[in-house]
Amino acid sequence: MDGSFVPNITLGFDLVNAIKKITDMPLDIHMMVNDPSRFIDRMNLDENDIICVHYEADVHVQRTLAKIREKGCKAGLAINPQTPINAFEYLTEYIDMVLVMTVSPGFAGQKIFEGAERKTKQARELLDKLGCQN
């Protein structure tokens, strides 16, 4: 969290790198930052790790997803509750995972928005229609 895309600020890249040094477990990094591509190379991650960026936080999200994959990581795409499901329709070849947010990003303890279950189901249906297996 960068204090810009979302109002809070949390775990930084130094902490991510420190955690990576002490574990072989795959890390799942959910970046809630504007222009996430500028931070990808600051993390010492590998092919077992996932970097998830927000569709809404990047003008050129396809480039960022490609950069994540070039780094050797899995690429995830998060979409906010207000973002239409078809936002990722033309990005599926660049993503390994879709995260359908059920709350507005940045604050813990929120009530899940009405329609979250329906939206998640629609996302799965679209992925199936497009031939995505995972």
C-alpha positions in Angstrom: 0.0 0.0 0.0 1.5 3.3 -1.1 -0.7 6.0 0.5 -1.8 7.0 -2.9 -3.7 4.2 -4.7 -5.0 3.4 -1.2 -4.8 5.7 1.8 -2.8 3.4 4.0 0.9 2.5 3.9 2.1 -1.0 4.8 4.8 -3.6 4.3 7.6 -2.2 2.1 9.9 -3.9 -0.4 12.7 -4.2 2.1 10.5 -6.4 4.3 9.4 -8.5 1.3 13.1 -9.1 0.5 14.0 -9.9 4.1 11.1 -12.5 4.2 12.3 -14.0 1.0 15.8 -14.6 2.4 14.4 -16.7 5.3 11.8 -18.9 3.6 11.5 -21.2 0.6 7.7 -20.7 0.7 6.3 -19.0 -2.3 5.3 -15.4 -1.7 2.0 -13.9 -2.9 2.5 -10.1 -3.2 -0.6 -8.0 -3.6 0.6 -4.5 -4.6 -1.9 -1.8 -3.9 0.2 1.0 -5.4 -0.1 3.4 -8.4 2.1 2.6 -11.3 3.3 -0.8 -9.9 5.7 -1.5 -12.8 8.3 0.9 -11.2 8.5 -1.4 -8.1 8.7 -4.8 -9.7 12.5 -5.0 -9.8 12.9 -3.8 -6.2 11.7 -7.3 -5.0 14.0 -10.3 -5.1 11.4 -12.8 -6.2 11.4 -15.9 -8.4 9.2 -18.3 -10.4 7.4 -19.6 -7.3 6.2 -16.2 -6.3 3.1 -14.3 -7.4 2.9 -10.5 -7.9 -0.7 -9.2 -8.2 -1.3 -5.7 -9.4 -4.5 -3.7 -9.7 -6.1 -3.1 -13.1 -7.2 0.4 -11.9 -3.7 1.4 -10.7 -1.8 1.1 -14.0 -2.4 2.9 -17.3 -0.4 0.2 -19.1 -1.3 -2.9 -17.1 -0.5 -5.3 -19.9 3.1 -4.1 -19.9 3.3 -4.5 -16.1 1.9 -8.1 -16.3 4.5 -8.9 -19.0 7.3 -7.4 -16.9 6.2 -9.6 -13.9 6.4 -12.7 -16.1 9.8 -11.6 -17.6 11.0 -11.5 -14.0 10.0 -15.1 -13.8 7.1 -14.7 -11.4 3.4 -15.5 -11.8 1.3 -12.5 -12.7 -2.0 -11.7 -10.9 -4.5 -9.1 -11.7 -6.8 -7.6 -9.1 -10.0 -5.8 -9.9 -11.9 -3.5 -7.6 -15.6 -4.1 -6.7 -16.7 -1.3 -9.1 -14.6 -2.6 -12.0 -16.5 -4.6 -14.6 -15.6 -8.3 -15.0 -14.8 -7.9 -18.7 -11.9 -5.6 -17.8 -9.5 -8.6 -17.9 -11.0 -10.3 -20.9 -8.2 -9.2 -23.2 -5.4 -9.8 -20.7 -5.9 -13.5 -19.9 -2.7 -14.5 -21.9 -0.7 -12.3 -19.5 -2.2 -13.4 -16.2 -2.0 -16.5 -14.0 -4.5 -15.4 -11.5 -7.5 -13.0 -11.1 -8.3 -11.5 -7.7 -11.9 -10.2 -7.5 -11.9 -7.8 -4.7 -14.9 -8.1 -2.4 -14.1 -4.9 -0.5 -12.6 -1.6 -1.5 -8.8 -2.0 -1.3 -6.9 -0.5 1.6 -8.9 -1.0 4.8 -9.3 -4.1 6.9 -12.6 -5.0 8.6 -14.9 -3.8 5.8 -18.2 -5.5 5.1 -18.2 -7.5 1.8 -20.0 -5.5 -0.9 -23.3 -6.8 -2.0 -22.9 -8.6 -5.3 -19.4 -10.0 -4.5 -20.5 -13.6 -4.8 -22.3 -13.0 -8.1 -19.3 -11.1 -9.5 -16.9 -13.8 -8.5 -19.1 -16.4 -10.2 -19.2 -14.2 -13.3 -15.4 -14.0 -13.3 -15.1 -17.7 -13.2 -17.7 -18.1 -16.0 -15.8 -15.6 -18.2 -12.5 -17.4 -17.5 -14.1 -20.8 -18.4 -15.6 -19.3 -21.6 -12.1 -18.0 -22.6 -10.6 -21.4 -21.9 -8.6 -20.5 -18.8 -8.0 -23.6 -16.7 -6.9 -22.2 -13.3 
